[in-house]
């Protein structure tokens, strides 16, 4: 935010003084500016999340399920797809701010849109090919048709009463999967931040790019205000442009690595099991690596037939609690 605002002020002054802009921004300038004005970066604090040992059993069961599917069908990387929805807030409250050195507590002024969100469903293949994002706005039924016409070749736009993919949208996706003969693998509840490519690798850099676009919009654009004096949030067209640019600029190599880190494209002979990110040394569930190896050794050569061969998606949905089918958490873990 500081570099964008400083650049805008410099250009305004140069225009008023009728001189050519000559200001070059850098991280060093920002640090020296903060030091001169006795400013420091402050970070929001959140309650520490505690990992539970029972997650290891869920993760191992999921990895074994993926391996069974891979051994059965020998999917190519172009046939393995991962998708997840994540929230893009219309006011992206930063986790840090700048204030005078020594201040104990700081009040943050907001635009009032920090609770307004847009859901973005990102989808990509294991070979790094990115598919069209699916964007869900809160309400906006009247605009949906117009937005789809405007961006029909780049994304899909829908609306719902809560801004998330609701039951109607989710049901239509399941029907499309069945018609396209795509085998779904459902992540256990609470495991997405450990073993799902979007949560593990995509969402954090994607949101960082969207936030960068938002900061530029906040610092440079001329904003309109309501009669009560509240600043209006960005338009739906503006948000779609941010989402598309951030998704297009996301590194393809990162996407390819994320599938391997989440055990989706590791070698079928299990020689690459140590590349699963959540089971690496130093990760919260690293003790699951030995457990997974022991289970695989016990299963090797003992099962003449696959006991899960006849299990269908419907069977999983009927036996699993509803809360385990859609995981709304959006925590990030960086991939090595």
KAWO-V983993 format. One record per pair of residues at least 4 apart in sequence whose ideal C-beta (glycine too) atoms are under 8 Angstrom apart, sorted by the first residue. I is the first residue (numbers start at 1). J is the second residue. D is the distance in whole Angstrom. If there is no record, write none. Layout:
BEGIN
i = {I:I}
j = {J:J}
d = {D:D}
END
This chain:
BEGIN
i = {1:1:1:1:1:2:2:2:2:2:3:3:3:4:4:4:4:4:4:5:5:6:6:6:6:6:6:7:7:7:7:7:8:8:8:9:10:10:10:11:11:12:13:14:14:14:14:14:24:25:25:26:27:28:29:30:31:32:33:33:34:34:34:34:35:38:38:39:39:39:39:40:40:40:40:41:41:41:42:42:42:42:42:42:43:43:44:44:49:51:51:51:52:54:55:55:55:55:55:56:56:56:56:56:57:58:58:58:58:58:59:59:59:59:59:59:59:59:59:60:60:60:60:60:61:61:62:62:62:62:62:62:63:63:63:63:63:64:64:64:64:64:65:65:65:66:66:66:66:67:67:67:67:68:68:68:69:69:69:69:70:70:70:71:72:72:73:74:75:75:76:77:77:77:77:77:77:78:78:78:78:79:80:80:80:80:80:81:81:81:81:81:81:82:82:82:82:82:82:82:82:82:82:83:83:83:83:83:84:84:84:84:84:84:84:84:85:85:85:85:85:85:85:85:86:86:86:86:86:86:86:86:86:87:87:87:87:87:87:88:88:88:88:88:88:88:88:88:88:89:89:89:89:89:89:90:90:90:90:90:90:90:90:91:91:91:91:91:91:91:92:92:92:92:93:93:93:94:97:97:99:99:110:111:111:111:112:112:113:116:116:117:117:118:118:118:118:118:118:118:119:119:119:119:119:119:120:120:120:120:120:121:121:121:121:121:122:122:122:122:122:122:122:123:123:123:123:123:124:124:124:124:124:124:124:125:125:126:126:126:126:127:128:128:128:128:130:130:130:130:130:132:132:132:133:133:133:133:133:134:134:134:134:135:135:135:135:135:135:135:136:136:136:136:136:136:136:136:137:137:137:137:137:137:137:138:138:138:138:138:139:139:140:140:140:140:141:142:143:143:143:144:144:144:144:145:146:147:147:147:147:147:148:148:148:150:151:151:151:151:154:155:155:155:157:158:158:160:160:160:160:160:161:162:164:165:165:165:166:167:168:169:170:170:171:172:173:174:174:174:175:176:177:177:178:184:186:186:186:186:186:187:187:187:187:187:188:189:189:189:189:190:190:191:191:191:192:192:192:192:193:193:193:193:193:193:193:194:194:194:194:194:194:194:195:195:195:195:195:196:196:197:197:197:197:197:197:197:197:198:198:198:199:199:199:199:199:199:200:200:200:200:200:200:200:200:201:201:201:201:201:201:201:201:202:202:202:202:202:203:203:203:204:204:204:205:205:205:205:206:206:206:206:207:207:208:209:209:209:209:209:209:210:210:210:210:211:212:213:213:213:213:213:214:214:214:215:216:217:217:217:223:223:224:224:225:225:225:225:226:226:226:234:234:234:235:236:237:238:239:240:241:242:243:244:245:246:250:250:251:252:253:254:254:255:256:257:257:258:258:259:259:260:260:260:260:260:261:261:261:261:261:262:262:263:263:266:266:266:266:266:267:267:270:273:273:273:273:273:274:274:274:275:276:276:277:277:277:277:278:278:278:278:278:278:279:279:279:279:279:279:280:280:280:281:282:283:287:288:289:290:291:292:293:294:295:296:298:299:303:305:311:311:312:313:314:315:316:317:320:320}
j = {5:94:215:218:219:6:30:33:34:98:7:25:30:8:215:216:218:219:220:9:219:10:23:25:29:30:33:11:23:25:219:220:12:219:220:13:14:21:23:15:21:16:17:18:19:20:21:22:29:29:30:30:31:32:33:34:35:36:37:39:39:40:41:98:39:100:101:98:99:100:101:98:99:100:101:96:97:98:96:97:98:99:103:106:95:96:95:96:331:55:284:285:190:58:59:190:191:194:285:60:285:287:288:291:61:62:188:189:190:191:63:188:191:194:195:278:279:285:288:64:288:291:292:295:65:188:66:185:187:188:191:195:67:195:263:276:292:68:292:295:296:299:69:185:308:70:185:263:264:71:263:268:270:72:306:308:73:75:183:185:74:75:268:268:306:309:183:268:79:80:80:125:126:127:256:259:265:125:126:127:129:125:125:126:259:264:265:123:124:125:126:131:182:123:124:126:196:197:198:258:259:262:264:121:122:123:124:198:121:122:192:196:197:198:199:203:119:120:121:122:134:136:164:165:119:120:121:122:198:203:206:207:330:117:118:119:120:163:330:92:117:118:119:120:207:210:239:242:243:93:113:114:116:117:118:113:114:116:117:118:233:234:239:110:111:112:113:114:116:233:210:211:214:215:108:110:114:211:106:108:103:106:114:230:231:233:230:231:233:138:233:138:163:135:136:137:138:163:239:243:135:136:160:163:164:165:133:134:135:136:243:133:134:135:136:165:130:133:198:202:203:206:247:130:131:132:133:134:128:129:130:131:197:202:255:129:131:256:259:264:265:256:252:253:255:256:247:248:250:252:255:154:155:156:155:156:243:244:247:155:156:158:165:155:156:157:158:239:240:243:157:158:159:160:163:164:165:169:143:144:157:158:159:163:236:159:160:161:162:163:159:161:144:147:159:236:159:146:147:159:236:148:157:158:159:149:150:151:157:236:237:240:152:156:157:237:155:157:240:244:244:240:243:244:240:165:169:164:165:166:168:169:166:166:328:169:170:173:170:171:172:173:174:326:175:176:177:178:184:313:179:180:182:184:182:313:313:316:320:324:325:191:192:195:196:327:324:321:323:324:327:327:329:195:196:327:196:199:327:329:199:200:329:330:331:332:333:199:200:277:278:284:285:333:200:262:263:276:278:200:262:201:202:255:258:259:261:262:264:202:203:258:203:329:330:331:332:333:258:261:262:277:278:332:333:335:205:254:255:257:258:261:334:335:206:250:254:255:258:207:330:332:208:332:334:209:250:251:254:210:246:247:250:211:246:212:213:242:245:246:249:250:214:242:243:246:215:216:217:241:242:245:246:218:234:242:219:220:221:234:238:231:232:231:232:229:230:231:232:230:231:232:238:239:242:239:240:241:242:243:244:245:246:247:248:249:250:254:255:255:256:257:258:335:259:260:261:335:262:335:264:265:264:265:266:272:275:275:276:277:335:336:276:277:273:276:270:272:273:275:276:271:272:296:279:289:292:293:296:279:280:289:280:280:289:283:333:335:336:283:284:285:286:288:333:283:285:286:288:289:292:286:289:336:286:286:333:291:292:293:294:295:296:297:298:299:300:302:303:307:309:315:316:316:317:318:319:320:325:324:325}
d = {6:7:5:7:6:6:6:7:8:7:6:5:6:6:6:5:8:4:6:6:4:6:7:7:8:8:8:6:7:6:8:8:6:6:5:6:6:6:4:6:6:6:6:8:5:7:5:8:8:6:8:7:6:6:6:6:6:6:6:8:4:7:8:6:8:6:5:5:6:6:7:7:7:8:5:5:8:6:6:5:7:6:8:6:6:5:5:7:7:6:4:7:8:7:6:6:6:7:6:6:5:7:4:7:6:6:4:8:7:5:6:8:6:6:6:6:8:6:6:6:6:6:5:6:6:7:7:8:6:6:6:6:6:8:5:7:6:6:8:7:8:8:7:6:7:6:6:6:6:6:8:7:7:6:6:6:6:8:6:6:7:6:6:6:7:8:7:8:5:5:8:7:4:4:8:7:6:6:7:5:7:8:6:4:7:6:6:6:7:5:8:8:7:7:6:8:7:4:6:8:7:8:7:6:7:4:8:7:7:6:7:6:8:4:6:8:5:7:4:8:8:7:7:6:7:6:8:7:7:5:8:7:5:5:7:6:8:8:6:8:7:5:8:5:7:6:7:8:7:7:8:6:7:5:8:4:8:4:7:7:4:6:7:6:5:7:4:4:7:7:7:5:5:8:7:7:5:8:6:6:5:5:5:7:5:6:5:8:4:7:6:7:5:6:7:6:7:7:6:8:7:4:8:6:5:6:6:7:5:8:6:7:4:8:7:7:8:6:6:6:8:7:7:8:4:8:7:7:7:7:5:6:8:7:5:4:7:7:4:6:5:7:4:7:5:5:6:8:7:8:7:6:5:6:5:8:6:7:5:7:5:7:8:6:7:5:7:8:6:6:8:5:7:6:6:7:6:7:7:7:7:8:5:7:6:7:7:8:7:4:6:7:6:8:5:6:5:8:5:8:6:6:6:6:5:7:6:6:4:6:7:7:6:7:5:7:5:7:6:8:6:7:7:6:7:8:6:6:7:5:8:7:7:7:7:4:5:8:7:6:7:7:7:7:7:7:6:6:8:8:6:6:5:6:8:6:7:6:8:8:6:5:5:7:6:6:6:8:6:4:6:7:7:5:7:7:4:5:4:6:5:7:6:8:4:7:6:8:7:8:4:8:6:7:7:5:7:8:6:6:6:6:6:7:4:6:8:5:7:4:5:8:6:8:7:7:7:7:6:6:6:6:8:7:5:6:8:6:7:7:4:7:8:5:5:6:7:7:7:6:6:6:6:4:7:6:6:8:7:7:5:7:6:6:8:6:7:8:7:4:6:7:6:5:6:5:6:7:6:8:4:7:7:6:7:7:6:6:5:6:7:5:7:8:5:6:6:6:7:5:8:6:4:6:8:7:6:7:7:6:6:6:6:6:6:6:7:7:7:7:7:6:6:7:7:7:6:6:6:6:4:5:7:5:6:7:6:7:7:4:5:8:7:7:8:5:7:4:6:6:7:5:5:6:8:7:7:7:8:8:7:7:8:7:8:7:7:6:7:5:7:5:8:8:8:7:6:6:5:4:7:6:8:7:5:6:8:7:6:7:6:6:6:6:6:6:6:7:6:7:7:5:7:8:6:6:6:6:6:5:7}
END
